[in-house]
Amino acid sequence: MNIGPYALANNLFVAPMAGVTDRPFRMLCKKLGAGYAVSEMVTSRRDLWDSLKTSRRANHEGEAAPIAVQIAGTDAQMMADAAAYNIDRGAQIIDINMGCPAKKVCNKWAGSALMQDETLALQIVEAVVAACAPRQVPVTLKMRTGWCQSHKNALVLARAFESAGVQMITVHGRTREQGYKGWAEYDTVAEVKAALRIPVVANGDIDSPEKACAVLAYTGADALMIGRAAQGRPWIFREIAHFMATGTHLAPPLLAEVKRLLLDHLLDHYTLYGEFTGVRSARKHIGWYLKSLPGGEAFRAQMNLLQDCQAQLAAVADFFDALGEQMDRIPAVASNKHGPEAAQAGLNKDKKQEEAAA
Ligand SMILES: Cc1cc2nc3c(=O)[nH]c(=O)nc-3n(C[C@H](O)[C@H](O)[C@H](O)COP(=O)(O)O)c2cc1C
C-alpha cells in the first residue's frame, strides 16, 4: 500500500493517540509489525509551537520514514501554516484531525467537531492541500462517521475531501456524539470505501487478529488502524499480520521479551521526557503492559509511588523476574472476548441498534 510516493511496510497502522503515541511508542509499534504510524496531534496555534509539549510531539529523531504528523485546528490559514511548519521540521505526510472528540483546540471545538461545519471542513482541507502540494507532501485525513446518529455525513465529506486532493481517509466507526461509548460500526466505513478511489482505512474497536480479518473483509478497506488495543500490547501488529498470513495464532510473547521491550521503551521514554515528567507519564504505559498479568494491579499501586527512573526500572525488572518463576509466556488474550463470534456481533451492533430504534 502507498500514500503518495511512500510504500508502506503493511496495512496495519497505529492510531494517533494524544499522550500515548509519542515517538518512542510509534517506533516500538513499527518495530513490532505496524506498517505505519501517525504522530499525536500537533496544534495549529503558532503561539504553542515552541512549548515543550508541542516540540516533543514534533520530535521524529530516529523514526523510520514516512514521518506523518497530524495537525488539529479550526482555522484554514492556521492549519495551512501548521502544515508548512511541520513539513519544515521533517513531516513527509500531513494528516488532518477530524476524528478526535477531545476538548477544545484553539479555543474552539476542533477534531471531529469540524464535521458539523462542512463548509469550514472543506476550506481547511483545501488550504492544507494547497500548502502541501507544492512541497510534494500528501495530505491524509482522519474522521468519524459523523456528528451524531441522525447526522452521519462521512460519505458526503469523504467524497468532497477526495476531490479536494486528500490522498487517504481513515474512518473511525463512531459518531462524535458517541465519544468512545458503544461499539464502532463498519457499514459507514464500507460505504466510504466503496465510493472512493483513494485508500480508506477502517478504525475502531479492532482488538484481535479475528476482528482485524473480519473488519477488513466486511469493509473492503485498504488498511486497518488500531489504537487502544495496542496500549501495553505493541506486539498486536505482528500477531495480526501473522494471523492474516497463516490463519494461525502466534504464541503470546515470552515474559523475557516483554520485560526487555518494556525496559527499552521506558529508557526511550525517559530520554524524550526527562526524569520528572518521564517517570510520571511512563506509569500509564507500565500499567497497560501489566494489566493482564497476575499481580499487575497490585504492583501498579506500588509503582505509582516511585519518583525516579532507576527505581521505576528496577521495580519493573523485579516484577518480571518474580513472575518468570511462574510462567514463560504472558497469558493469551481471552478468546471469548475477541473471537470471531464477538467480532461478528460487534460488526453489526450499530445497525441492530438502528433497526431496534426504528
Ligand atoms: C488516549 C487517546 C488519544 C487519542 N488522540 C487522538 C488524536 O490525537 N488524534 C486522533 O485523530 N484521534 C485520537 N484518538 C482516537 C484514536 O485515534 C482512534 O480513532 C480511537 O481510539 C478508536 O480506535 P481504537 O478502538 O482502535 O482505539 C485518541 C484516542 C485515545 C484513546
The ligand as an ORCA input file, in Angstrom:
! r2SCAN-3c Opt
* xyz 0 1
  C      -5.996      8.429     24.596
  C      -6.477      8.661     23.202
  C      -5.990      9.741     22.488
  C      -6.422      9.979     21.173
  N      -5.879     11.011     20.465
  C      -6.214     11.175     19.161
  C      -5.569     12.165     18.367
  O      -4.688     12.904     18.819
  N      -5.956     12.268     17.073
  C      -6.934     11.463     16.526
  O      -7.238     11.594     15.347
  N      -7.525     10.510     17.260
  C      -7.183     10.330     18.548
  N      -7.745      9.319     19.265
  C      -8.683      8.385     18.595
  C      -7.940      7.164     18.065
  O      -7.028      7.516     17.048
  C      -8.905      6.128     17.499
  O      -9.639      6.697     16.458
  C      -9.883      5.603     18.546
  O      -9.223      5.290     19.756
  C     -10.637      4.359     18.039
  O      -9.726      3.329     17.713
  P      -9.479      2.086     18.722
  O     -10.806      1.482     19.041
  O      -8.590      1.166     17.957
  O      -8.837      2.643     19.941
  C      -7.357      9.096     20.576
  C      -7.835      8.005     21.308
  C      -7.407      7.778     22.600
  C      -7.930      6.568     23.346
*
